[in-house]
Amino acid sequence: MDTVLLLPRLLVPVRPRLQVLEQMAVVLEGETIKAVLPRSEAIATYQDAGRIELPEHVLLPGFINMHTHSAMSLLRGYADDLNLQVWLNEHIWPIEKAFVGPDFVHDGTRLAIAEMLRGGTTFFNDLYFFPEVTAAAAVEAGIRACIGLPVIDVPTAWAGDENDYIDKGLRVSESWQNEPLLNTAFSPHAPYSVGDDALRRIAKMSTERDLRVHMHVLESGWEVDESIRQHGKPTLERLHDVGLLNERLLAVHMTQLNGTDLTALAGADVNVIHCPESNLKLGNGICEVGKLHDHGVNLALGTDSAASNNDLDLLAESRTAALLAKGYSADPCVMNAFQALEMLTINAAKALGMSNQLGSIEAGKLADLCAVRLDSLHTTPMYDVVSHLIYTVSSQQVSHVWVGGRMLIQDGGFLHLDVDEIIDKAKYWEQKITAQARAARSKEYNLHE
Ligand SMILES: [Zn+2]
């Protein structure tokens, strides 16, 4: 098995907490981190190993994007400046109905994967139709992913009713169970779009199979009223009653929390996935991360799709998260830079039940890593590298990325993905979608005449 020494200027392993190390080496052997030790000792011990010098770089754990709909990158900027229900019902769902199929998912997912890798993301937690296509695209690109098994009470090109979604999802889960880059999670779309019987079935199987449940929860104020109207009880009480309020739940958004909710989440060890830029852009509200943190709730970060963000840049998302938390609570201490970095790494690994494998640079963990160049105008001078990572660094400064010890990005360039082809495919979809939107608009114009 090949052994490689990574020799960075600085190392931020995330665990142990708050450490910034100099003159260190990270020893990779196959897909794992074999050792983290002083540079001189590593060079003496592993004389025959390959060496990668990173003299102007900080080495970090790869970032984990905890909420994506990767194929929707093809709808980046398609519909902006609208509230969630109008955005979904009048724009996103109709265009998805017209175009979503295996080719759309394949091409959109590859576009998303390339963007994520280029920004240091080594793992994405996805939720979309045709998950078997997303899974294949991830494996082909060499990125790690948790593939959501979608369930929604709306027939689509992928499945008919809720039980059909669940059955098809289980087949996808089983067919990829031996793929080391992947795991799977049930992904009921939202409390308002999945019925009680389906949620109960998902809860039971999630326990039996130890699968995560990745779900939009309390994204907007509309959803709070809708739960009372449809089900006669608040959302979290309903999720508790169907058996979903537990440590396997990855509850995305959570912008509408009251005091009772905070206690219930903390008591059940639910993981909250914060997507600040999507929440801000759709005007849905603000997830109160300071209060969640005070209650001991595990918090990780997601970008949501490029249709509501409109990028998949996790470093930028972490900056937004930190600034928003401070501004909203009028307390600059509510989230510090290191805590923001933890949301991108170890907290996400914990949410996935993978904190013994991912999220920090420690011996025995998987070698999912990224390096960031520090020799630029806007990272000079540098008193605290973690401060720079959250408040200053651009994702374009990510120079190297490894997943499972395999280098995928070197000096900012892709080693295995054909980016020109990915961009050409995205332009092809842009033309098709633009033509469809024009035709729909002219039809509407004629109707109104
Ligand atoms: Zn979403």
Boltz pocket constraint, residues with backbone or C-beta under 6 A from the ligand:
constraints:
  - pocket:
      binder: B
      contacts: [[A, 67], [A, 68], [A, 69], [A, 216], [A, 304], [A, 305]]
      max_distance: 6.0
